[in-house]
Amino acid sequence: MQYTPIGMLAARTKATPTPVPVGNQMVNEVRDVVGGAKGVISNAIDDMPVFLTHLLIALAVIVAGLILTKVIRTIIKGIFSGRGQRDPVKARKARTTGFLASSIFSYVMYFIIIGVVLYLFGVDVRSIFTAVGVVGIAISFGAQTLVKDIISGLFLWGEGNLTVGDVVTINNVSGTVEAITIRTTSLRNWNGNLVVIPNGDIRTITNLTRGFKRAVVNIPCPYEENHEWMVSLIREEMEIAGEEIEGIEETPQVMSIISFESNSVMVQIAVACPVGEHWRIERDIRSRVKARFDREGIIMPHYTAPKA
C-alpha cells in the first residue's frame, strides 16, 4: 500500500474547484443584466437634460431657418419683381431671375439647416462631406435626372427663351408661366390647372409673347356664291373692324382663297395684334363675318345629315 503525502493531498484538494449550483449561477447572471440595465438607464437619465436641450435648440434652428428662408425669398422676389420696368420683356426676365435666385437660396438654406441639426446631435459633418466625396460618382448616376433638371433650368434662364408671365406651349401643354425654379417650370393652363414640368423634360417651346402676335381666321365660303362678291363683302367688313376692334392698328388683310375644301372655299383673314389678344380679336372677326353673311343672305357651308 502506497501513502500520499499530506502536502500533496492538500494541494490537490485546493486545485479542484467547488461546483457552483446552477440556480446561483442564473441568479448572478440576472444580477449582472439588471445592473447593466440600471447603468444604461442611469446614464440616459443623466444625459436627458443635454438631449432635451439639443432637441429644443434643433427645433429652434429649424423654425428660425424656415422663417428666415421665407423672408429672404420674399425680399429676393421683391427686388427682382420687375417693377418700374417699362419694357414688359425685361420685367418678365427680372421676375424669372427672382424665382431662380430664391430657389437656389432655398436649397442652400435647407442644406445649412440639416448640417447644423446633425452637428447638434454629435454627428461629424466633415465625415459626411468626406463620404459624399467618396461616393459622389455613385450618387451622380442615381441623380442624373436631378442634375439634368438643374442644368436645363440654368440654360433656360441664361438664354432667356422662357420668362415668368410668358404665354407658351411646352410639350403640347399651353398656358401662362407662373414660376421657374432651378428644377421645374410651372404653367397655368386655360382651365386653371397648374402643370409642373421638370426642366430636363422641356424639348420644344412655342412662345406666344415675343414681339407681336398675328390673329388668323379662316372663313369657309360656299361654292354656290360668287367668289369676288364674297371677298369684297369680307374686305368691307374688315375695314370697319380695323376702326372698331380694340387692339389692332391696321385693317385686317383678306388673302382671298387659300384652299379648296370638300364643301367650301377657304378665305383667310390675318392682322397683327398685341401679344395675348389674338384669341379675342379672332372671335370678334368671326362674329362680324357671320353677321355680315346673315345680312346678305349667305348661308355658310355646313354638314347636313342625310335623310333616312
C-alpha positions in Angstrom: 0.0 0.0 0.0 1.3 3.5 -1.0 0.7 6.5 1.1 0.2 10.0 -0.4 1.9 12.8 1.4 -0.3 15.2 3.3 1.0 18.3 1.4 0.3 16.8 -2.0 -3.2 15.9 -0.8 -3.9 19.4 0.4 -2.6 20.8 -3.0 -5.0 18.6 -4.9 -7.8 19.5 -2.7 -7.2 23.2 -3.3 -6.9 22.8 -7.1 -10.2 21.2 -7.5 -13.0 24.0 -7.8 -16.1 23.6 -5.8 -19.0 23.3 -8.3 -21.5 26.3 -8.1 -25.1 25.4 -8.1 -27.0 26.1 -11.3 -29.6 28.2 -9.5 -26.9 30.5 -8.1 -25.3 31.0 -11.5 -28.5 32.1 -13.1 -29.1 34.5 -10.2 -25.7 36.0 -10.7 -26.3 36.5 -14.5 -29.7 38.1 -13.8 -28.0 40.4 -11.4 -25.4 41.4 -14.0 -28.1 42.1 -16.6 -30.1 44.1 -14.2 -27.1 46.0 -13.1 -26.2 46.8 -16.7 -29.7 47.9 -17.4 -29.6 50.2 -14.4 -26.4 51.7 -15.6 -27.8 52.4 -19.1 -31.0 53.9 -17.6 -29.0 55.9 -15.2 -26.8 57.3 -17.9 -29.8 58.0 -20.1 -31.4 59.9 -17.2 -28.2 61.8 -16.6 -27.9 62.7 -20.3 -31.7 63.5 -20.7 -31.3 67.2 -19.9 -28.5 67.5 -22.5 -30.6 65.6 -25.2 -33.7 67.7 -24.5 -31.5 70.9 -24.7 -30.1 69.8 -28.1 -33.6 68.8 -29.3 -35.0 72.2 -28.4 -32.1 74.0 -30.0 -32.6 71.9 -33.1 -36.3 72.7 -33.3 -35.5 76.4 -32.8 -32.9 76.2 -35.6 -35.3 74.6 -38.0 -38.1 77.0 -37.3 -35.9 80.1 -37.4 -34.2 78.8 -40.6 -37.5 78.2 -42.4 -38.8 81.6 -41.4 -35.6 83.3 -42.5 -35.7 81.4 -45.8 -39.2 82.5 -46.5 -38.5 86.2 -45.6 -35.4 86.4 -47.7 -37.1 84.6 -50.6 -39.8 87.3 -50.4 -37.2 90.0 -50.4 -35.4 88.5 -53.4 -38.6 88.3 -55.4 -39.4 91.8 -54.4 -36.0 93.0 -55.6 -36.4 91.3 -58.9 -40.2 92.0 -59.2 -39.7 94.0 -62.4 -41.5 97.0 -61.1 -40.6 100.2 -62.8 -39.5 98.4 -66.0 -41.2 99.9 -69.0 -40.2 97.1 -71.2 -42.5 94.1 -70.4 -39.9 91.6 -71.7 -37.3 93.0 -69.3 -39.8 92.9 -66.4 -40.6 89.2 -67.1 -36.9 88.4 -67.2 -36.4 90.2 -63.8 -39.2 88.2 -62.2 -37.7 85.0 -63.7 -34.3 85.9 -62.1 -36.0 86.4 -58.8 -37.6 83.0 -58.9 -34.4 81.2 -59.8 -32.4 83.2 -57.1 -34.9 82.4 -54.4 -35.0 78.7 -55.4 -31.2 78.5 -55.2 -31.2 80.3 -51.9 -33.8 77.9 -50.5 -31.7 74.8 -51.4 -28.6 76.3 -49.7 -30.5 77.2 -46.6 -32.0 73.7 -46.3 -28.5 72.2 -46.6 -27.2 74.5 -43.9 -30.2 73.7 -41.5 -29.6 70.0 -41.9 -25.9 70.4 -41.2 -26.5 72.4 -38.1 -29.0 69.9 -36.7 -26.7 67.0 -37.3 -23.9 68.8 -35.6 -26.0 69.5 -32.5 -26.6 65.7 -32.1 -22.9 64.9 -32.4 -22.8 63.8 -36.0 -19.4 64.7 -37.6 -20.5 66.7 -40.6 -17.0 66.6 -42.0 -17.1 62.9 -42.2 -20.3 63.2 -44.1 -18.7 65.5 -46.6 -15.8 63.0 -47.0 -18.3 60.2 -47.6 -20.1 62.3 -50.1 -16.8 62.9 -51.9 -16.0 59.2 -51.9 -19.4 58.0 -53.2 -20.1 61.1 -55.3 -19.7 59.2 -58.5 -22.1 56.5 -57.4 -24.7 59.1 -56.3 -24.3 61.0 -59.5 -25.6 58.0 -61.5 -28.7 57.9 -59.4 -29.2 61.7 -59.5 -28.8 62.2 -63.3 -32.4 63.3 -63.7 -32.0 65.9 -60.9 -28.7 67.2 -62.4 -30.2 67.4 -65.8 -33.2 69.4 -64.5 -30.9 71.9 -62.7 -28.6 72.4 -65.7 -31.6 72.8 -68.0 -33.1 75.4 -65.7 -29.8 77.4 -65.7 -29.8 77.3 -69.5 -33.4 78.4 -69.7 -32.6 81.4 -67.5 -29.3 82.2 -69.3 -30.7 82.1 -72.8 -33.9 84.0 -71.9 -36.2 81.9 -74.1 -38.7 81.5 -71.2 -39.7 84.0 -68.6 -42.4 84.3 -65.9 -45.6 85.7 -67.4 -45.0 84.3 -70.9 -47.8 82.6 -72.7 -46.2 79.4 -74.1 -46.7 75.9 -75.3 -44.3 73.4 -73.8 -44.5 69.7 -74.7 -48.1 70.2 -76.1 -49.1 71.9 -72.9 -50.3 75.6 -73.3 -50.6 78.2 -70.6 -49.0 81.1 -68.7 -45.6 80.6 -67.0 -46.2 81.2 -63.3 -42.8 80.1 -61.9 -39.4 78.9 -63.0 -37.3 77.3 -60.3 -33.9 75.7 -60.5 -35.6 72.3 -61.1 -39.1 72.9 -62.5 -41.3 75.2 -64.6 -44.9 75.7 -63.7 -47.7 76.6 -66.2 -51.2 77.6 -65.5 -53.4 76.4 -68.4 -56.7 77.8 -69.7 -58.7 75.6 -67.3 -56.9 77.0 -64.3 -54.9 73.8 -63.7 -51.3 74.1 -62.6 -48.9 72.0 -64.7 -45.4 71.4 -63.3 -42.8 70.3 -65.9 -39.3 69.2 -65.0 -36.8 71.5 -66.8 -35.0 68.5 -68.1 -38.1 67.3 -69.9 -38.6 70.6 -71.9 -37.8 69.9 -75.5 -39.9 72.4 -77.6 -41.0 75.9 -76.5 -43.5 77.9 -78.5 -43.5 81.4 -77.0 -46.5 83.5 -77.9 -45.4 86.6 -76.1 -42.3 87.7 -78.1 -42.6 90.6 -80.4 -46.1 90.6 -81.8 -48.8 88.1 -82.5 -51.0 87.6 -85.5 -54.7 86.9 -85.4 -55.5 84.4 -88.2 -59.1 83.4 -89.1 -60.2 81.0 -91.9 -63.6 81.7 -93.3 -65.4 78.9 -95.2 -67.4 80.3 -98.1 -69.9 78.3 -100.2 -69.1 77.3 -103.7 -72.6 78.5 -104.9 -71.9 82.1 -104.3 -69.8 84.5 -106.4 -66.3 84.4 -105.0 -65.3 88.0 -105.9 -68.5 89.3 -104.3 -68.0 87.4 -101.1 -64.4 88.6 -100.8 -65.4 92.2 -101.4 -68.0 91.9 -98.6 -65.4 90.5 -96.2 -63.0 93.3 -97.1 -65.6 95.9 -96.4 -66.4 94.4 -93.1 -62.7 94.2 -92.2 -62.3 98.0 -92.9 -65.0 98.6 -90.3 -63.4 96.1 -88.0 -60.0 97.8 -88.3 -61.5 101.0 -86.9 -63.8 99.4 -84.2 -61.9 96.4 -82.8 -59.8 97.4 -79.9 -56.1 96.3 -80.0 -55.5 96.4 -83.8 -53.9 99.4 -85.6 -54.5 98.4 -89.2 -57.1 96.9 -91.4 -57.2 93.1 -91.3 -55.8 91.6 -94.5 -58.1 89.4 -96.6 -56.0 86.9 -98.5 -58.7 85.5 -100.8 -58.7 81.8 -101.5 -56.1 79.8 -99.6 -57.6 76.3 -100.1 -60.5 74.3 -101.6 -62.3 72.1 -99.2 -64.8 69.4 -99.8 -67.8 71.7 -99.3 -66.3 75.2 -99.1 -63.8 77.7 -100.4 -61.5 78.8 -97.6 -60.7 82.6 -97.3 -58.1 83.7 -94.8 -58.0 86.9 -92.7 -54.9 88.0 -90.8 -53.9 91.0 -88.7 -51.1 91.9 -86.4 -52.2 92.4 -82.8 -50.8 92.7 -79.2 -49.4 89.6 -77.5 -52.2 87.6 -75.8 -55.0 89.4 -77.5 -55.3 87.3 -80.7 -58.0 85.0 -79.3 -60.3 87.9 -78.5 -59.7 89.5 -81.9 -60.2 86.3 -83.8 -63.5 85.8 -82.0 -64.6 89.3 -82.9 -63.6 88.8 -86.6 -65.6 85.6 -86.9 -68.7 87.2 -85.3 -68.5 90.1 -87.7 -68.2 88.0 -90.8 -71.0 85.7 -89.7 -73.3 88.7 -89.0 -72.5 90.2 -92.4 -73.2 86.9 -94.2 -76.5 86.7 -92.4 -77.5 90.2 -93.5 -76.5 89.4 -97.1 -78.4 86.1 -97.1 -75.3 84.0 -97.5 -75.6 80.5 -95.9 -72.2 79.3 -94.7 -71.2 75.8 -95.6 -72.3 73.2 -93.0 -72.8 69.5 -92.8 -76.3 68.2 -93.3 -77.1 64.7 -92.2 -78.6 62.5 -94.9 -82.3 61.7 -94.5 -83.0 58.1 -93.6 
